[in-house]
Amino acid sequence: MLQEISDHKSKGAFEKVADDQPAASVVVRPVEQPVALESTIQKVWSCIEDKDVGIIGLYGLGGVGKTTLLTQINNKFSTTPNDFKVVIWALVSKDYDVGKIQDRIGESIGFSETWKNKSVDQKAVDIYGILSDKRFVVLLDDLWERVDLKQVGIPKPSQENGSKLIFTTRYLEVCGEMGARKKIKVECLEPEKAWELFQDKVGDETLNSHPDIPNLAKQVAERCGGLPLALITIGRAMACKTTLGEWKYAIEMLKRCTLPKMENEVFPLLKFSYDNLPDATMKSCLLYCCLHPEDYCIPKKRLVEYWFCEGLLNQFDRISDAQMQGDYIVNSLLSACLLERDGEYFVKMHDVIRDMTLWIIREFEVTENNFFVKAGAQLCEEPDAKAWERVKRMSVMKNNIKVLKETPKCPNLRTLFLGQNELKVISNGFFQFIPHLTVLDLSRNFGLRALPKGISELISLECLDLSATFIEELPIELKSLTKLKMLDLSYMHNLGKIPRQLISNFVKLQIFRIGRLRNGGFGVDNVLSWGMEKLIEELKGLQHLNILSMPIKGMSSLERFLSFNLFRCCTQALELSDFGVEVFNVLCLESLEHLETLEFLNCESMKEIKMEKLHPWVFSSTNYTSRFHTLSTVRIFECNKLRDMTWLILAPNLSYIGIFGCKKMEEILSERKLDEVTGVIGISYPKPFLKLETLHLFRLPKLKSIYWNALPFPRMKLIHVFGCRGLKKLPLNSDSAKGNLLTIEGSKHWWVYSVEWENEATRDAFLASFKSLPE
């Protein structure tokens, strides 16, 4: 009854046509040349050989080659010596049927055709009885949810029985639910491999039919974003296209997301992941992401704040609470491989997924979510107003538009992304007939120096992002925007005036950011004058304030600021400049419960940042985490008398440190000040920089030491050193930054002639990490 190595024979590489095939009748076809997945196969095989790993989850985007990978792993069992007695393959698919999975397993282990007539429970007993005595491998393809192994009859793989379960899924979350000890993401192909696969599908005859076709073919291949399904589908479709016109037309149709092969074969497959999202909110949040250009790094925090202002996060009234829902949605979209992680603070949308969302909007969401998206389209003029007069969301960000001169009539428009253009002029009538606009992003228009008075017509506006514009003065006409929940004035270097009683008029404001103002404020009717004390007075009345980024000038203004409980609860970023004190006690800031970013700018008199307790403290081994435990970013600019930054040891969760142009800085952490640290936290000092990812040291001519011993730096990715000729030793040994792709940037002269190493092994360990900067 049992075939000892049933289905252990080469299964033959195959490519699944669609993930929604019913469990009973999956359609397969031969693959002429399997996608190159050698490194991933080797990674999986290493896990198979690892006795501690019983369950392995392979996850990734639809069409990325998970089925092909599983097929090649299956075939490898027939060509590689191993001790497994049974290797079983079963397709699961969406809305799986336990009985049909059991039938496939039954076929593999030799049960008769009549055995299929038994009940699910009887089949489970029979399967368990056979497999429990054998060392087996079960390969399950295309899981959309947790499969109950006990219900199917599969014994749980363990170290004791030496068996393995390997499965594929689109969802990282399913890997967790299945108890995978090892989770391996199947990535899209690198450009070189993608081009090889595309060439193979198009064929040499077509590629050589005209000398210009290879360059056009590369453009088509690039539009596929390394996704094997798209490369194979489009490559086959272009195999007989031998004229330049046909290739140019294909490129244009790909740009418009209207190429028939993509619409008919690629997008429907990917849409299953979209359809499987649990609710309409998550779907709307995904569609919102396509407002950004291709390959755009989307700041997670900003994305969630926009969702909140749009009303998409309707479970909460406060942004601090809504952030939890937003983070959950972002993580769910990451888990579904519909978004991609880009570092800790950003996400990206794969090009083909973005094209798929635009297709969904065009084909399925016409009445609900009318979008007009020309982001990154190299526009030099504003689009014709008639083209977007009925849309709900519009993005023309990252173009070259200089003037907005029309007077569009857009009764339905709620979202308008105009950021990263070259805007210089916005006509007074531009905002006159957009009564329901909710989110307006004008950020990073460096030529924009004034807002039109017509902006007062936007009475429904809840989010106004003016960050990194060169606007010199906020017009008093903004006073009519009483529904504002978010106002971002960050990096507005030219901003010199905010009229009094303007900010205090935004009674619903929850998010307010202002900072990096180069121009000092003057005048009686200006809240930017007098060290920001007038601004502090206006902000203190905004009882809904949840997130605050704030510049403070001078010690007296800081003391006034810290006296208000509202600010202690909501301040996320603080920029301290022009402090006239010689000694600054950093522990005066410990009451800021949510402080994430702290900057010191141009504090020319400041010689020392000390750590002196302001009140009695009950010591314990974990006390130090209550001081600056939320602080992740610290920047110091041109504080020319500071000699060390030892207080940083009180911030255990720092991910970024940047110190720039501090002429007398000698040490980052000083061994001499350890007693001071111990006196503050009541225990021996903690190991520093365990979460640090980036360290920027720029023009610190007297710097001699970062730390006196080698540090583990388990998360360090970048150490940038420039203009620090006295720094001869880095706190590294051969165990530092193990497993990280660490980059050390600096001048070649400094690296070769100045840096001293503990031993040759350490030097050799970091040779490949060095990247030379221009002298």
N, C-alpha and C positions, 0 to 999 in steps of 0.2 A: 504493500500500500504506500510505502514511503519511498520517494525517489531521494536518494542520499544527497545528491547535489542537483536537485531539480531547479531548472531555470538558471543554473550556474553557468551554462553555456553562454557564449557571447550573445547578448540580446540584440546586438546590431544597433548602431546609433540611429536615433530617430528624433524627429522634431514634431512636437504637438501642434496641431492646427489651432486649437482654441482651448482655453482653460474651462470653458463652460460645457464641455462635452459631458453627457451623462455618464455615470460611473460604469454602466454596463457596456458602453460601446464607444470607447475613445478612438478617434481617428488618428492614425500615425502615418508618416511617410518617411522614406529614407532621407538622410541628410548627406549631400554629396561630400561635404568636408566639414567635420565638426568644428565648432568654435574653439579657438585656442584657450584652454582653461587649465593648462598644465600646473601652474603654481597653486591654484585652488584645489585641484585634485590631490596634489602632494600634501597640502595642508590637511585635507580631509583624511588622507591615508595615514598621516601621522597620528591623528586622533583615533583612527581605527586600531592602530598598534598600541595606543595608550590604554593600559588596563583600568585606569581611573575614569575613563570616559566611556559611558554606555550609550548615551543618547546625543546625537549630533543634529543640529538644526541648520539648514542652509536657507537663507532668506534673501530676498532681493526683488527688484522691480519686475513686473510682468514683462516677459519677452527678453529678459536679460540672459537666459540660457541655463536656468536651474534644472530643467528636465534633461537637457543635453548633458549637463554636468553629472546628474544622477545616473544617466545611462552609461556614461564613460566610467563612472565608479563601479557600476554593475559589471561592465565588461572587464574591468581590471581584476576582478575576483577570479576570472577564468584564465588570466595570464600571469598572475602573481601567486606564488606559493602562500597558502594560508591554512589555518586549522578549522575553518568554518565548515560545518556539515550541510547546512541549508542556507541558500541565498534566495530571498523572496522579494519580488517586485509587485507593488500594487498601486494603481492610480486611485486617489481618493476624490479629489475635485470638490467643488462647491455643492452644498446640500447633499453630502455623501450618504450612502446607504450602507449600514453596517453589514447587512447580509451579503451585499455584492462584494464588499471588501473580503469577507470571509470566503466567498466562492473563489475569488482569485487566489487567495492563500491556499485554499483546499486543492485547487488545480496544481499549484506549485509543489505541494507536498504529496500529491498522488491520490487524493480521495476520488472516488468514483463519481460519475455524473449524478446518480440518484442521491448521493449524499447532500446535494444542494437543496433537497426537499425538506431537510431537517429545520427545526426552529433555530433562531439566533443563539439561544442559550445552549442548545445541544451542540451546535457547531463550535461554540466557544470552548466547551469542555473537550471536544475532540482535538481542536487545534492546540489547546494548552497541553493536552496529554502528549502530543507528538513533540512540540517545541521545547517543553520543559526538560526533556532528556537530551537535547541537542544543543551544540553551540551554533547559533544562527545569526544571520543578518537579515533584517527586514528593511526594505527601501520603500518608503511611502512618498508618492509624488503629489504635490499640489494640495496641501492642507490649508483650509480657510478658517478652521477653528480646531479646538482641542479634540483629539480622537481618544476615546476611552479604551486603552489597551486591554484592560480586563474584560470589557464587554466584547471585544473582538476575539479574545483568547490568546493574546500575545503576552508571554511572561515579560515582566519588566527587566530590561537589560541591567546587569549589575556586574560588579567586580568578581563576584562569586561564580556566576554562570558564564561570564566572558562573552556574552552576546551583545549585538549592536542594533540600534535603531537609527536610521538615517532618513531624514525627511526634508522636503522642500516646502516653502511657504512664501507668501508675499509679506508676511507680517512678523516683525521681531517679537511682538506680543505673543504670538502663537508659540514661538520658541520657548518663551518663559512658561507658558501654560503646559507645554509638553514635558517640561523638566529637563530641557537640553543642558547638558553639562558644558557643551561647546557650541557657541553660536557663530556661524561664519557668514559674512555678507558676501553675496555674489555681485561683484562690481561690474559696471559697464567696461567695455574694452578701451584700452589706451589708444590714442589716435593712430599710432603705427599699426597696431593689430587690427583696428577697425578698418583702416584703409586696405590692408591685406585681404580681409574678408570681403569687402565691397568689390575689390578688383576681381576676386575669384568668382563672384556672382555675376558681374557684368561681362567678364570674359575679355581676353586679349584682342579678339577680332574687332569688337566694338571700340575698345579703348584706343586701338591703333588706327581706327578708320579716319581720324583727323587729328593733326598735331595739337589742336587746342582742347580736344575732348578730355584728356587726362586732368587738366587744371579745373575744368568745369565739374568733372566727376569728383574731384577732391572736395569741391564746395558742397556737392550733394551729400557726400559721405559725412562731412562735418555737421550738416544739418541733422543727421541721425544720432548725434550725441553719443556714439559708441554703443548704442543699444542694438544687440545682435538681430533681434526680430525686425527692426526697421532697416538695418543694413541689408539683410537677406531679402526682405520684401521689395525694397526699392531697387536694390541691385538687380534682382531678377526682372523687375519691370523695365529697367533701362537697358537690358541686355541686347535689345535690337534697335536701340536709338542711335543712329549714326550721323545725325546732322546737329550742327551747333544750335539751331533753333529749338530742337526738341530738348536739349539739355538746359538751355537758358529758360525755357518755359517751365521745366521741372523745378529749377531753382526758385523761380518766382512763385510757383504754386506751393512749394514747401514753405516759403516765407509767409504765405497767406493761409497756411494750414488747410489747403484745399486740394492737395494732390489725391486723386481717387484711390490709389493703392493704400495710402496712409488712412484715409477715411474708411475704407472698406475692410482692411485687414489688421492694421496696427492699433488705431484708436479704439475700436470696439473691444479688443482684448484688454487694453489698459483701463477702459471704462469700468470693467468689473470691480476694480479696486475702488474707484469712485463710488459706484453703486453700493458697495459693501460698507461704506462709512455709516456709522450708527444713526446719524440724524442730519436734518437739514442745516443746522448751524455749522457743523463741521464741513459740510459740502460748500456752504457759502464762504467759509473762511479759506478753503482751498482755492476756490475760484478767485477770491480777492487777490491772491498772490500773483496771478498772471498780469496784474497791473504793472508789475515791475519788469524791466527789460530782461532779455536773455542773459543768463550767467550772472545775474545780479546778486550780490551778497545782501540779503534782507536782514536788517537788525531785528532780532526776535522781540526785544522789548518794545521797539517802536511799532512793529506789526501788531502786537497785542493791544497797544494803546489806541491804534487806529480802529481795530475791531471794536474796542470798547466804545469809542466815540460814535461809531456807526450804528451802535445798538445791536451788534451781532452777539455780544456776550451778555445776554439778557438775564442771567441768573443772579447778577449782583449789581448793586447801585454804586459801589465804591471801586475805584481802579485797583486798590491794593488787594481786594477780594477777587475782582474779575481777573487779575493776573494769574490766579490759580487755575481758573477755567481756561484762560488763554494758553497757559503752559501745558495743560492737559491736552488741548487740541493740537498744539504744535507737536508734542511728543507722540500723539496718536498718528498724525500725518507722517512723522518720521518713521514710526513703527511700520506704517503701511507702505513705506518707500515712495510716497508721493511728494515728500520733501526730503532734502538731503542736508545733513549737518555740515556746517562750514566753520569749524572752530567752536568755541563755547558760546559765542554771542550772536552767531549768524546762521541763517539757513539759506539754501538755494533750491531752485526748482529746475529739475532736469529739462533740457530743451524740448524733448519729445513730450514730457508730461505737461509742460506749459502749452505746447501746441494742442495737446489733447484737451486741456481745459478751455482753450479758445474755441475749439471745435464743439465742445459740449455747450458752451454759451450760445454759439451760433445756431446749433441744430436742435437743442432741447430746452433752452432756458430763454427763448426769445421774448416772451411776455414778462418774465420775472426779473431777469438780470441783464438788461440791455447794456452791453459794454462797448466802449470805443477805445481800442488800445493801439496806440502808435508809439509805444515806448521804445527809445533807442532806434528810431526809424530814420534818423538823419534829416529830419524836417528842418527847413530854414524859415518857414512861415507857418502861422497858425492854420489848422485845417479849416475848410469851409464850414461856416456855422451850421448850415443846413444838414451836414453830414452827422452832426451829433446833437441836434436839437431835441431828440426824443430819448436819449440814452440816460441811464441811471448812474453809471460809473464811467469815468473817462481818465485816461492816462496818456499824456504826451511828454512824460518825463524823459530826461537824458536825450534831448535834441539840441538844435541850434536856433531856436526861435528867439528873436530879439524884441519883437513888438506884438502886443495884443491890442488890435485896433477895432475889432468888430464889436457889435452889441448883440451877442447871442441870446436867443429866447429858449431857455431850457427848463421847463416847468418840473421835470422829473429828476434833474441832476442832483445827486447827493455827494458824489466823490469826484474831486478834480485834482489830479497830480500834474503839477507844472514844474516840479523841481528839476535841478540840473540842466537848465537851459541857459541861454545867454540874454535873458530878459533885461531890458533897460526901461521900457515904458509899458504901462498897462493903462488903457484909456479909462476915463471916468465912467463910461457907459458899460464897460465889460461885465461888471457884476450886477447890472441893474435888474435883469430879468432871470435870475437864478435863485428863486425864493427859498428853495429847500436844500440848498447846498449845506452839507454837514461837515465834510472834511476838505480842507484846502491846504495843499502842500506847495509852497513856493520856495522851499529850501534850496540852498546852493546855487542861487542866481546871483553871481558875484557883481553883476553890473546894475542890479536893482537898487536904487537909492531912495525911492519914495513909493508909498502906497497911494493908489487913487482914492479920492474922497468917496467914490461910489462904493467902496467896500462896506460902507455903512448899511447898504441894502441887504447884506447877508445876515439877516436876523435869525436864521436857523442854524448858523454856524456853531459847531461844537468843538472843532479842532482847527487851529491855525498854526501852521509850522512855517516860521520865517527864519529858521536857523541858517547861518552861514550866508546871509544876504548882506548887502552893504547899505541897508536902509539906515538913514541918519536920525530919523525922528518918527515915533509912532503918532499918527494923526488922532486928534481927539474924537474924530468920527467913529473910531473903533468902539466908542462907548455904547453904541446901539447893539453890540454883539453880546447881549446879556446871557445867552445860553452857553457861552464858551466853557468847555470842561478842560481843554488843553491849550496852552499857549507856549510855544517854544521860541525863545529868543537867544539860543546858544550861539556862540561864535559870531555874533553880530558886532564885528570890530569897530564899525563906524557909528554905532548907535550912541547918540549923545543926549537924547532927550526922550523921556516918557512923561507926558503931562500928569499933573497931580489929579487924583480922584478918577484916574482911568482904570488902573489895576484893581482898585477897591470896588469898582463897579461890576467886576466879573464875579458875582456872588456864588456862581456854581462851579467856579474853577477848582479842578482837582489836581491838575498837573501844570506846574509852572517851572520853566527852565530859563535861566539867564546867566550869561557868563562870557568871559574873554572879551570884555569891553576895553578897547584901547583908549577910547576917548573918555576923559573924565566929564561928568555931568556938571553943568553950571546953571545958575538961575533959580529964582525962588519957586517958579512953577515947574520944577523938574525933580522927580523922585530919585534920579540918579546922582544928585548932588549930596554932599555931606556924608560921605562914607556909606551910602545906602541906607542911612537911618530913616529917611522919609519912605523909602520902599518898604522897609521893615514895618513901619507904622501902618501902611496900607495892607500889607500881606496878613498881618496879625488878625484882621477881621474876617478873613476868608475861612470860615469854619469847615468847609468841605475839602480843604487842601490836603492832598494825600502824598504827593510826590513833589519835592522842591529841590532845585539846583540853584545855588545862590552864591554870588560874589560878595565878600565882606572886605571893607577897607578900614584897617585900624582896629586896635584893641577895644576901644570904647564901643564901637559898633558891634563887635563880636559879643561883648558882654551883654549888650542890650538884646541882641538876637537870641542868645542862649537863655535869657530870662523867661522866654515864652514856651510853655509846654507844647503848643501846636508845632513849633519848629523842631523841638527835640524829637517829636514823633514822626515827622514827615520828611526831614532832610535826607536826601540821598547823595548829594554832591555839594561840596563846599570849596570855594576858591578864596584863599586868604592872601591879600596883597597889601604891599606898602605898610607893613607893620613896623612901627618905630621902636619896638621893644628889643632889648638885647637878649633876654631870656624868655622863651615861650614855653609854658607848661602845657604839653599836649593832652594831659589828662582832663583839662577843662572841656574837652570835646567828647569825653566818654559817655556823656548822657545822650548823645545823638544815636538813638537806637537802631537806625537803618542806614547809617552812613556807609556808602559804597566807594565813593571817590573823594579824595582829599588832595588839594593842590596848594602849594605855597609859591607865590610869584613876587619877585622883586622886593623881598624883605631884606633890604640892604643892611639894616642895623642888627638883624638877628644873628647872634653868635652861637646860641645853643637852643636845642629843643629838649627840655628836660622832662622827667617823669616824676612828678611830686604829688603824692596822694592829697586829694582835697578834703577827704573825710575818712573816718575809720573804716577799715575793711576786714571782713571775716575771711581769713585765709582758708583755702582748700586746694587740693591738687588740680582742680579744674577752674579756679577763679579766672585765670588769665583769658579764657575764652569769652568771658562776658565783657571784656574790654576790646573794642574794635574788631569783634568777630565777624562783622558784616563787611569790613573794609577790604576791598579787592584791588583798588587802584590808587597809587600814590605817585604824584609828579611834583618835582621841585625845580623851579626855574630861577636862575640867577639870584640866589641867596648867597652873596659872595663872602659872608663871614662864617657860615656854618662849617663845622669841621667833621661832623658825623651824623648818622641817622639811626643811632642805636635803638631809638624808640620803636622802630619798625618790628622789633621782636615781639611787641605786644599785639601785632596783627597777624594771627596764624593763617589767615585765608587769603593772603595777598596773591594775586595772579600777575600783576604788572607793577613794576617799579621803573620810573624814569627820572634821572637826575641830570640836569642840563645847566652848563655854564656856571657852576659854583666854584669859584677860583680857589677857595681854601679848604675844600672838602678833602680830608685825608683818609677817612675810613667810612665804610657804610655801617658796619656794626663794630663797635669798639669793645675790646676785651676789658679795658679799664673800667667800663661802666656796668659790668655784670652785677656788682653789688647793688647798684641803683635799680636794675631790673628785678633782682630778687626781692628787694625791699618793696617793690610795687605789687608783685604777684604772690609773694609769700612762699614761693617754692623755687627750686633751681630752674633756671631759664629753660624754656622749651627749645627743641630743635627748630631753627628758623627755615623759612622759605620752602616748606614741604609742598605747597601748592603753587609756587611761583612758576610762571610760564615764560615771561619775558622780562629781561633786565636791560635797560638802556642806560648807558653811561656816556655822556657827551661833554667834551671839553671840561674835564676835571684835572687840571695839570698837576695838582699835588696829591691826587689819590694814590694810595699805596696798598690798600687792602679792602677787599669786600668782606672777608671773614677769615679768621685766623687758622681755621682747620678746613679740611675737605668736607663738603656737604653732599647729601645724596641727590638733591634736586630731582625727585621722581617724576615731575611734570615739566621740567624746563625744556623749552623749544628753541629759544633765541637768547643769546647773550651778545649785545651790541656794544662795542667799546671803540670810542673815537676821541682822539685828543686827550688821552690819559697816559702820558708818556712815563709816569712814575709807577704805573700798575704793572708789576713784574710777575705776580703770582695769582692765578685764579684758584678759587676754592674747589678744586676738582681732583679726584683720583680715579683710578680705573673702574671703580664701582659707581661713580657719579652718573646720573642721567641714563642709567642702564635701560635699554629697550626704547629710548626716545630717539626721534630723529632730530638731534640737537644741531643747531647751527650757531657758530661763533663768528661774528663779523668784526673785522678790525683791519687796520693797515697791515700790509705784508711786512713792512719793516718792524713794526711792533711785535708781530707774531714770530718772526724769525730771530730777531736780535734781542728782544726784551723779555719775552715770556720765559719764566723758569718753571721747570716741571719737577714734581716729586721724584719721578724716575722715568726711564725710557718707556716703560709699559703704559704709563699715563699719557705721555706725549703721543705715542703711537695710537692710543685709543681715540684721540681727538684730532688727529691729522686730517681725517676725511671730513670732519665737522667744520673746518675753517673755510670762510668765504672772504676773499680779499676785497677791501673797500678802496676807492681812490684815495691817494695821499692827500 
